[in-house]
Every structure is written in structure tokens, then in C-alpha cells.
Amino acid sequence: MTTRRERVGWALLFSLPMGVGVGLATARMARAGPTHPLVVGAAVTTAALVAALILVATGVSTTEVA
């Protein structure tokens, strides 16, 4: 059984590359640099949403069962 911390780590591991990809695509479409607020916002929002979906799908709750 994995701990909550491990599940959060795996969720971040899988969501960050997707956030980076969305950020790069946004930067290319907007012809903006990687520090442009539009690019950073799109990347961070996508990574956060994917991580949240993974956590919900894997059933991470606030209580741990021993």
C-alpha cells in the first residue's frame, strides 16, 4: 500500500510534463517567452488540474487506513 505522500509524488511526476508541454505550446502560439504570464499560467493551471484529477481518480483522501 502506498502512502499519501507517495501518491501525491506520483501525481506530480505525471502532471508536470503535461504542464510543461502546454506551456511550450502556449509560448509557441503566443510567440512569447517562457516567463510570460500567459505561458506560466497555462502551464501551472494544467499541471494542477491534471494532478488533482489523478489524486481524485486514485482515491487519495485525508484519512489514512493503517
HTML snippet that shows the backbone in 3Dmol.js (N, CA, C, O; Angstrom):
<script src="https://3Dmol.org/build/3Dmol-min.js"></script>
<div id="view" style="width:600px;height:400px;position:relative"></div>
<script>
const pdb = `
ATOM      1  N   MET A   1       0.849  -1.184   0.000  1.00  0.00           N
ATOM      2  CA  MET A   1       0.000   0.000   0.000  1.00  0.00           C
ATOM      3  C   MET A   1       0.888   1.238   0.000  1.00  0.00           C
ATOM      4  O   MET A   1       1.841   1.335   0.773  1.00  0.00           O
ATOM      5  N   THR A   2       0.574   2.144  -0.843  1.00  0.00           N
ATOM      6  CA  THR A   2       1.359   3.374  -0.914  1.00  0.00           C
ATOM      7  C   THR A   2       0.803   4.411   0.049  1.00  0.00           C
ATOM      8  O   THR A   2      -0.384   4.410   0.377  1.00  0.00           O
ATOM      9  N   THR A   3       1.674   5.280   0.487  1.00  0.00           N
ATOM     10  CA  THR A   3       1.254   6.335   1.397  1.00  0.00           C
ATOM     11  C   THR A   3       0.702   7.511   0.604  1.00  0.00           C
ATOM     12  O   THR A   3       0.848   7.593  -0.615  1.00  0.00           O
ATOM     13  N   ARG A   4       0.077   8.399   1.322  1.00  0.00           N
ATOM     14  CA  ARG A   4      -0.470   9.602   0.683  1.00  0.00           C
ATOM     15  C   ARG A   4       0.647  10.406   0.023  1.00  0.00           C
ATOM     16  O   ARG A   4       0.481  10.932  -1.078  1.00  0.00           O
ATOM     17  N   ARG A   5       1.770  10.494   0.699  1.00  0.00           N
ATOM     18  CA  ARG A   5       2.897  11.261   0.162  1.00  0.00           C
ATOM     19  C   ARG A   5       3.390  10.669  -1.157  1.00  0.00           C
ATOM     20  O   ARG A   5       3.704  11.409  -2.089  1.00  0.00           O
ATOM     21  N   GLU A   6       3.459   9.353  -1.240  1.00  0.00           N
ATOM     22  CA  GLU A   6       3.886   8.705  -2.484  1.00  0.00           C
ATOM     23  C   GLU A   6       2.897   8.957  -3.607  1.00  0.00           C
ATOM     24  O   GLU A   6       3.296   9.209  -4.744  1.00  0.00           O
ATOM     25  N   ARG A   7       1.602   8.891  -3.296  1.00  0.00           N
ATOM     26  CA  ARG A   7       0.588   9.126  -4.326  1.00  0.00           C
ATOM     27  C   ARG A   7       0.631  10.558  -4.840  1.00  0.00           C
ATOM     28  O   ARG A   7       0.463  10.797  -6.036  1.00  0.00           O
ATOM     29  N   VAL A   8       0.856  11.511  -3.939  1.00  0.00           N
ATOM     30  CA  VAL A   8       0.986  12.908  -4.364  1.00  0.00           C
ATOM     31  C   VAL A   8       2.231  13.067  -5.234  1.00  0.00           C
ATOM     32  O   VAL A   8       2.205  13.780  -6.237  1.00  0.00           O
ATOM     33  N   GLY A   9       3.313  12.404  -4.850  1.00  0.00           N
ATOM     34  CA  GLY A   9       4.536  12.451  -5.653  1.00  0.00           C
ATOM     35  C   GLY A   9       4.331  11.899  -7.048  1.00  0.00           C
ATOM     36  O   GLY A   9       4.786  12.492  -8.026  1.00  0.00           O
ATOM     37  N   TRP A  10       3.648  10.764  -7.148  1.00  0.00           N
ATOM     38  CA  TRP A  10       3.380  10.181  -8.472  1.00  0.00           C
ATOM     39  C   TRP A  10       2.480  11.089  -9.295  1.00  0.00           C
ATOM     40  O   TRP A  10       2.685  11.240 -10.499  1.00  0.00           O
ATOM     41  N   ALA A  11       1.482  11.695  -8.655  1.00  0.00           N
ATOM     42  CA  ALA A  11       0.591  12.611  -9.379  1.00  0.00           C
ATOM     43  C   ALA A  11       1.376  13.788  -9.945  1.00  0.00           C
ATOM     44  O   ALA A  11       1.157  14.197 -11.085  1.00  0.00           O
ATOM     45  N   LEU A  12       2.287  14.330  -9.147  1.00  0.00           N
ATOM     46  CA  LEU A  12       3.104  15.441  -9.635  1.00  0.00           C
ATOM     47  C   LEU A  12       4.051  14.988 -10.736  1.00  0.00           C
ATOM     48  O   LEU A  12       4.275  15.712 -11.706  1.00  0.00           O
ATOM     49  N   LEU A  13       4.603  13.794 -10.587  1.00  0.00           N
ATOM     50  CA  LEU A  13       5.522  13.276 -11.597  1.00  0.00           C
ATOM     51  C   LEU A  13       4.849  13.162 -12.964  1.00  0.00           C
ATOM     52  O   LEU A  13       5.467  13.456 -13.987  1.00  0.00           O
ATOM     53  N   PHE A  14       3.590  12.738 -12.982  1.00  0.00           N
ATOM     54  CA  PHE A  14       2.885  12.581 -14.250  1.00  0.00           C
ATOM     55  C   PHE A  14       2.266  13.882 -14.751  1.00  0.00           C
ATOM     56  O   PHE A  14       2.058  14.031 -15.955  1.00  0.00           O
ATOM     57  N   SER A  15       1.967  14.828 -13.860  1.00  0.00           N
ATOM     58  CA  SER A  15       1.290  16.048 -14.299  1.00  0.00           C
ATOM     59  C   SER A  15       2.254  17.145 -14.748  1.00  0.00           C
ATOM     60  O   SER A  15       1.900  17.952 -15.607  1.00  0.00           O
ATOM     61  N   LEU A  16       3.447  17.192 -14.195  1.00  0.00           N
ATOM     62  CA  LEU A  16       4.372  18.267 -14.564  1.00  0.00           C
ATOM     63  C   LEU A  16       4.787  18.238 -16.034  1.00  0.00           C
ATOM     64  O   LEU A  16       4.822  19.298 -16.659  1.00  0.00           O
ATOM     65  N   PRO A  17       5.105  17.077 -16.618  1.00  0.00           N
ATOM     66  CA  PRO A  17       5.435  17.097 -18.053  1.00  0.00           C
ATOM     67  C   PRO A  17       4.285  17.598 -18.930  1.00  0.00           C
ATOM     68  O   PRO A  17       4.516  18.255 -19.946  1.00  0.00           O
ATOM     69  N   MET A  18       3.059  17.290 -18.539  1.00  0.00           N
ATOM     70  CA  MET A  18       1.924  17.781 -19.313  1.00  0.00           C
ATOM     71  C   MET A  18       1.820  19.301 -19.188  1.00  0.00           C
ATOM     72  O   MET A  18       1.533  19.988 -20.168  1.00  0.00           O
ATOM     73  N   GLY A  19       2.051  19.820 -17.996  1.00  0.00           N
ATOM     74  CA  GLY A  19       2.045  21.268 -17.807  1.00  0.00           C
ATOM     75  C   GLY A  19       3.125  21.954 -18.626  1.00  0.00           C
ATOM     76  O   GLY A  19       2.897  23.018 -19.203  1.00  0.00           O
ATOM     77  N   VAL A  20       4.300  21.344 -18.675  1.00  0.00           N
ATOM     78  CA  VAL A  20       5.396  21.901 -19.481  1.00  0.00           C
ATOM     79  C   VAL A  20       5.024  21.889 -20.961  1.00  0.00           C
ATOM     80  O   VAL A  20       5.291  22.856 -21.675  1.00  0.00           O
ATOM     81  N   GLY A  21       4.419  20.816 -21.419  1.00  0.00           N
ATOM     82  CA  GLY A  21       4.005  20.732 -22.818  1.00  0.00           C
ATOM     83  C   GLY A  21       2.981  21.787 -23.181  1.00  0.00           C
ATOM     84  O   GLY A  21       3.066  22.403 -24.244  1.00  0.00           O
ATOM     85  N   VAL A  22       2.018  21.999 -22.305  1.00  0.00           N
ATOM     86  CA  VAL A  22       1.015  23.034 -22.559  1.00  0.00           C
ATOM     87  C   VAL A  22       1.674  24.411 -22.549  1.00  0.00           C
ATOM     88  O   VAL A  22       1.338  25.270 -23.364  1.00  0.00           O
ATOM     89  N   GLY A  23       2.607  24.619 -21.631  1.00  0.00           N
ATOM     90  CA  GLY A  23       3.320  25.894 -21.589  1.00  0.00           C
ATOM     91  C   GLY A  23       4.105  26.155 -22.864  1.00  0.00           C
ATOM     92  O   GLY A  23       4.098  27.268 -23.390  1.00  0.00           O
ATOM     93  N   LEU A  24       4.786  25.121 -23.361  1.00  0.00           N
ATOM     94  CA  LEU A  24       5.549  25.278 -24.604  1.00  0.00           C
ATOM     95  C   LEU A  24       4.634  25.550 -25.794  1.00  0.00           C
ATOM     96  O   LEU A  24       4.948  26.379 -26.648  1.00  0.00           O
ATOM     97  N   ALA A  25       3.513  24.857 -25.848  1.00  0.00           N
ATOM     98  CA  ALA A  25       2.564  25.090 -26.940  1.00  0.00           C
ATOM     99  C   ALA A  25       1.987  26.501 -26.867  1.00  0.00           C
ATOM    100  O   ALA A  25       1.830  27.166 -27.891  1.00  0.00           O
ATOM    101  N   THR A  26       1.674  26.953 -25.659  1.00  0.00           N
ATOM    102  CA  THR A  26       1.153  28.311 -25.489  1.00  0.00           C
ATOM    103  C   THR A  26       2.201  29.344 -25.889  1.00  0.00           C
ATOM    104  O   THR A  26       1.883  30.341 -26.538  1.00  0.00           O
ATOM    105  N   ALA A  27       3.444  29.102 -25.500  1.00  0.00           N
ATOM    106  CA  ALA A  27       4.520  30.031 -25.857  1.00  0.00           C
ATOM    107  C   ALA A  27       4.691  30.111 -27.366  1.00  0.00           C
ATOM    108  O   ALA A  27       4.924  31.185 -27.921  1.00  0.00           O
ATOM    109  N   ARG A  28       4.574  28.975 -28.016  1.00  0.00           N
ATOM    110  CA  ARG A  28       4.732  28.970 -29.473  1.00  0.00           C
ATOM    111  C   ARG A  28       3.576  29.702 -30.157  1.00  0.00           C
ATOM    112  O   ARG A  28       3.784  30.472 -31.094  1.00  0.00           O
ATOM    113  N   MET A  29       2.353  29.453 -29.674  1.00  0.00           N
ATOM    114  CA  MET A  29       1.198  30.109 -30.292  1.00  0.00           C
ATOM    115  C   MET A  29       1.186  31.609 -30.030  1.00  0.00           C
ATOM    116  O   MET A  29       0.829  32.394 -30.909  1.00  0.00           O
ATOM    117  N   ALA A  30       1.577  32.011 -28.818  1.00  0.00           N
ATOM    118  CA  ALA A  30       1.539  33.430 -28.456  1.00  0.00           C
ATOM    119  C   ALA A  30       2.817  34.162 -28.839  1.00  0.00           C
ATOM    120  O   ALA A  30       2.911  35.381 -28.688  1.00  0.00           O
ATOM    121  N   ARG A  31       3.800  33.418 -29.335  1.00  0.00           N
ATOM    122  CA  ARG A  31       5.119  33.992 -29.653  1.00  0.00           C
ATOM    123  C   ARG A  31       5.656  34.772 -28.457  1.00  0.00           C
ATOM    124  O   ARG A  31       6.099  35.914 -28.575  1.00  0.00           O
ATOM    125  N   ALA A  32       5.598  34.107 -27.297  1.00  0.00           N
ATOM    126  CA  ALA A  32       6.040  34.727 -26.046  1.00  0.00           C
ATOM    127  C   ALA A  32       7.150  33.889 -25.431  1.00  0.00           C
ATOM    128  O   ALA A  32       7.345  32.730 -25.795  1.00  0.00           O
ATOM    129  N   GLY A  33       7.862  34.481 -24.511  1.00  0.00           N
ATOM    130  CA  GLY A  33       8.935  33.779 -23.819  1.00  0.00           C
ATOM    131  C   GLY A  33       8.387  32.872 -22.724  1.00  0.00           C
ATOM    132  O   GLY A  33       7.202  32.934 -22.397  1.00  0.00           O
ATOM    133  N   PRO A  34       9.251  32.029 -22.156  1.00  0.00           N
ATOM    134  CA  PRO A  34       8.793  31.082 -21.137  1.00  0.00           C
ATOM    135  C   PRO A  34       8.382  31.736 -19.822  1.00  0.00           C
ATOM    136  O   PRO A  34       7.729  31.094 -19.000  1.00  0.00           O
ATOM    137  N   THR A  35       8.749  32.999 -19.605  1.00  0.00           N
ATOM    138  CA  THR A  35       8.362  33.672 -18.362  1.00  0.00           C
ATOM    139  C   THR A  35       7.147  34.578 -18.542  1.00  0.00           C
ATOM    140  O   THR A  35       6.755  35.274 -17.605  1.00  0.00           O
ATOM    141  N   HIS A  36       6.557  34.578 -19.710  1.00  0.00           N
ATOM    142  CA  HIS A  36       5.359  35.389 -19.964  1.00  0.00           C
ATOM    143  C   HIS A  36       4.228  34.861 -19.077  1.00  0.00           C
ATOM    144  O   HIS A  36       4.054  33.647 -18.973  1.00  0.00           O
ATOM    145  N   PRO A  37       3.451  35.754 -18.431  1.00  0.00           N
ATOM    146  CA  PRO A  37       2.387  35.304 -17.525  1.00  0.00           C
ATOM    147  C   PRO A  37       1.367  34.367 -18.173  1.00  0.00           C
ATOM    148  O   PRO A  37       0.858  33.462 -17.512  1.00  0.00           O
ATOM    149  N   LEU A  38       1.071  34.568 -19.429  1.00  0.00           N
ATOM    150  CA  LEU A  38       0.129  33.688 -20.120  1.00  0.00           C
ATOM    151  C   LEU A  38       0.672  32.265 -20.205  1.00  0.00           C
ATOM    152  O   LEU A  38      -0.063  31.298 -20.007  1.00  0.00           O
ATOM    153  N   VAL A  39       1.949  32.147 -20.499  1.00  0.00           N
ATOM    154  CA  VAL A  39       2.587  30.837 -20.631  1.00  0.00           C
ATOM    155  C   VAL A  39       2.673  30.150 -19.275  1.00  0.00           C
ATOM    156  O   VAL A  39       2.330  28.975 -19.146  1.00  0.00           O
ATOM    157  N   VAL A  40       3.130  30.879 -18.269  1.00  0.00           N
ATOM    158  CA  VAL A  40       3.271  30.310 -16.928  1.00  0.00           C
ATOM    159  C   VAL A  40       1.907  29.921 -16.372  1.00  0.00           C
ATOM    160  O   VAL A  40       1.762  28.860 -15.766  1.00  0.00           O
ATOM    161  N   GLY A  41       0.916  30.768 -16.574  1.00  0.00           N
ATOM    162  CA  GLY A  41      -0.428  30.468 -16.077  1.00  0.00           C
ATOM    163  C   GLY A  41      -1.010  29.220 -16.703  1.00  0.00           C
ATOM    164  O   GLY A  41      -1.609  28.395 -16.014  1.00  0.00           O
ATOM    165  N   ALA A  42      -0.838  29.077 -18.004  1.00  0.00           N
ATOM    166  CA  ALA A  42      -1.358  27.886 -18.679  1.00  0.00           C
ATOM    167  C   ALA A  42      -0.654  26.628 -18.194  1.00  0.00           C
ATOM    168  O   ALA A  42      -1.297  25.602 -17.974  1.00  0.00           O
ATOM    169  N   ALA A  43       0.658  26.700 -18.027  1.00  0.00           N
ATOM    170  CA  ALA A  43       1.420  25.528 -17.592  1.00  0.00           C
ATOM    171  C   ALA A  43       1.062  25.124 -16.171  1.00  0.00           C
ATOM    172  O   ALA A  43       0.833  23.946 -15.898  1.00  0.00           O
ATOM    173  N   VAL A  44       1.013  26.086 -15.270  1.00  0.00           N
ATOM    174  CA  VAL A  44       0.720  25.786 -13.864  1.00  0.00           C
ATOM    175  C   VAL A  44      -0.713  25.301 -13.702  1.00  0.00           C
ATOM    176  O   VAL A  44      -0.964  24.355 -12.955  1.00  0.00           O
ATOM    177  N   THR A  45      -1.647  25.932 -14.388  1.00  0.00           N
ATOM    178  CA  THR A  45      -3.048  25.515 -14.288  1.00  0.00           C
ATOM    179  C   THR A  45      -3.241  24.098 -14.807  1.00  0.00           C
ATOM    180  O   THR A  45      -3.936  23.299 -14.179  1.00  0.00           O
ATOM    181  N   THR A  46      -2.642  23.781 -15.930  1.00  0.00           N
ATOM    182  CA  THR A  46      -2.765  22.430 -16.478  1.00  0.00           C
ATOM    183  C   THR A  46      -2.156  21.396 -15.546  1.00  0.00           C
ATOM    184  O   THR A  46      -2.761  20.354 -15.295  1.00  0.00           O
ATOM    185  N   ALA A  47      -0.968  21.674 -15.031  1.00  0.00           N
ATOM    186  CA  ALA A  47      -0.316  20.733 -14.117  1.00  0.00           C
ATOM    187  C   ALA A  47      -1.156  20.527 -12.860  1.00  0.00           C
ATOM    188  O   ALA A  47      -1.290  19.400 -12.385  1.00  0.00           O
ATOM    189  N   ALA A  48      -1.719  21.600 -12.320  1.00  0.00           N
ATOM    190  CA  ALA A  48      -2.536  21.485 -11.112  1.00  0.00           C
ATOM    191  C   ALA A  48      -3.812  20.693 -11.374  1.00  0.00           C
ATOM    192  O   ALA A  48      -4.204  19.861 -10.556  1.00  0.00           O
ATOM    193  N   LEU A  49      -4.457  20.946 -12.501  1.00  0.00           N
ATOM    194  CA  LEU A  49      -5.688  20.214 -12.818  1.00  0.00           C
ATOM    195  C   LEU A  49      -5.427  18.731 -13.050  1.00  0.00           C
ATOM    196  O   LEU A  49      -6.192  17.884 -12.588  1.00  0.00           O
ATOM    197  N   VAL A  50      -4.358  18.416 -13.760  1.00  0.00           N
ATOM    198  CA  VAL A  50      -4.040  17.006 -14.007  1.00  0.00           C
ATOM    199  C   VAL A  50      -3.680  16.308 -12.701  1.00  0.00           C
ATOM    200  O   VAL A  50      -4.101  15.174 -12.471  1.00  0.00           O
ATOM    201  N   ALA A  51      -2.910  16.966 -11.847  1.00  0.00           N
ATOM    202  CA  ALA A  51      -2.568  16.374 -10.548  1.00  0.00           C
ATOM    203  C   ALA A  51      -3.827  16.139  -9.721  1.00  0.00           C
ATOM    204  O   ALA A  51      -3.969  15.093  -9.088  1.00  0.00           O
ATOM    205  N   ALA A  52      -4.738  17.107  -9.725  1.00  0.00           N
ATOM    206  CA  ALA A  52      -5.983  16.940  -8.976  1.00  0.00           C
ATOM    207  C   ALA A  52      -6.815  15.788  -9.528  1.00  0.00           C
ATOM    208  O   ALA A  52      -7.386  15.013  -8.762  1.00  0.00           O
ATOM    209  N   LEU A  53      -6.887  15.670 -10.854  1.00  0.00           N
ATOM    210  CA  LEU A  53      -7.633  14.561 -11.447  1.00  0.00           C
ATOM    211  C   LEU A  53      -7.012  13.211 -11.092  1.00  0.00           C
ATOM    212  O   LEU A  53      -7.726  12.247 -10.820  1.00  0.00           O
ATOM    213  N   ILE A  54      -5.681  13.146 -11.096  1.00  0.00           N
ATOM    214  CA  ILE A  54      -5.014  11.896 -10.727  1.00  0.00           C
ATOM    215  C   ILE A  54      -5.292  11.559  -9.272  1.00  0.00           C
ATOM    216  O   ILE A  54      -5.565  10.404  -8.944  1.00  0.00           O
ATOM    217  N   LEU A  55      -5.225  12.556  -8.394  1.00  0.00           N
ATOM    218  CA  LEU A  55      -5.469  12.305  -6.977  1.00  0.00           C
ATOM    219  C   LEU A  55      -6.908  11.862  -6.735  1.00  0.00           C
ATOM    220  O   LEU A  55      -7.153  10.973  -5.919  1.00  0.00           O
ATOM    221  N   VAL A  56      -7.850  12.467  -7.428  1.00  0.00           N
ATOM    222  CA  VAL A  56      -9.253  12.065  -7.282  1.00  0.00           C
ATOM    223  C   VAL A  56      -9.462  10.662  -7.839  1.00  0.00           C
ATOM    224  O   VAL A  56     -10.166   9.850  -7.239  1.00  0.00           O
ATOM    225  N   ALA A  57      -8.856  10.380  -8.978  1.00  0.00           N
ATOM    226  CA  ALA A  57      -9.036   9.070  -9.612  1.00  0.00           C
ATOM    227  C   ALA A  57      -8.409   7.942  -8.800  1.00  0.00           C
ATOM    228  O   ALA A  57      -8.910   6.818  -8.811  1.00  0.00           O
ATOM    229  N   THR A  58      -7.319   8.236  -8.098  1.00  0.00           N
ATOM    230  CA  THR A  58      -6.670   7.192  -7.300  1.00  0.00           C
ATOM    231  C   THR A  58      -7.224   7.117  -5.890  1.00  0.00           C
ATOM    232  O   THR A  58      -6.824   6.250  -5.114  1.00  0.00           O
ATOM    233  N   GLY A  59      -8.132   8.006  -5.551  1.00  0.00           N
ATOM    234  CA  GLY A  59      -8.804   7.923  -4.263  1.00  0.00           C
ATOM    235  C   GLY A  59      -7.985   8.397  -3.086  1.00  0.00           C
ATOM    236  O   GLY A  59      -8.101   7.837  -1.996  1.00  0.00           O
ATOM    237  N   VAL A  60      -7.165   9.407  -3.272  1.00  0.00           N
ATOM    238  CA  VAL A  60      -6.407   9.947  -2.149  1.00  0.00           C
ATOM    239  C   VAL A  60      -7.367  10.739  -1.284  1.00  0.00           C
ATOM    240  O   VAL A  60      -8.006  11.684  -1.747  1.00  0.00           O
ATOM    241  N   SER A  61      -7.462  10.349  -0.033  1.00  0.00           N
ATOM    242  CA  SER A  61      -8.345  11.045   0.890  1.00  0.00           C
ATOM    243  C   SER A  61      -7.520  11.645   2.018  1.00  0.00           C
ATOM    244  O   SER A  61      -6.304  11.467   2.077  1.00  0.00           O
ATOM    245  N   THR A  62      -8.188  12.351   2.902  1.00  0.00           N
ATOM    246  CA  THR A  62      -7.473  12.976   4.012  1.00  0.00           C
ATOM    247  C   THR A  62      -7.198  11.993   5.134  1.00  0.00           C
ATOM    248  O   THR A  62      -6.398  12.289   6.022  1.00  0.00           O
ATOM    249  N   THR A  63      -7.829  10.845   5.121  1.00  0.00           N
ATOM    250  CA  THR A  63      -7.606   9.853   6.174  1.00  0.00           C
ATOM    251  C   THR A  63      -6.776   8.704   5.634  1.00  0.00           C
ATOM    252  O   THR A  63      -6.944   8.280   4.490  1.00  0.00           O
ATOM    253  N   GLU A  64      -5.890   8.213   6.459  1.00  0.00           N
ATOM    254  CA  GLU A  64      -5.058   7.074   6.091  1.00  0.00           C
ATOM    255  C   GLU A  64      -5.579   5.833   6.800  1.00  0.00           C
ATOM    256  O   GLU A  64      -5.926   5.879   7.980  1.00  0.00           O
ATOM    257  N   VAL A  65      -5.630   4.743   6.084  1.00  0.00           N
ATOM    258  CA  VAL A  65      -6.034   3.470   6.664  1.00  0.00           C
ATOM    259  C   VAL A  65      -4.771   2.681   6.944  1.00  0.00           C
ATOM    260  O   VAL A  65      -3.953   2.463   6.051  1.00  0.00           O
ATOM    261  N   ALA A  66      -4.614   2.254   8.189  1.00  0.00           N
ATOM    262  CA  ALA A  66      -3.388   1.534   8.570  1.00  0.00           C
ATOM    263  C   ALA A  66      -3.425   0.099   8.121  1.00  0.00           C
ATOM    264  O   ALA A  66      -2.476  -0.647   8.359  1.00  0.00           O
TER     265      ALA A  66
END
`;
const viewer = $3Dmol.createViewer("view");
viewer.addModel(pdb, "pdb");
viewer.setStyle({}, {cartoon: {color: "spectrum"}});
viewer.zoomTo();
viewer.render();
</script>
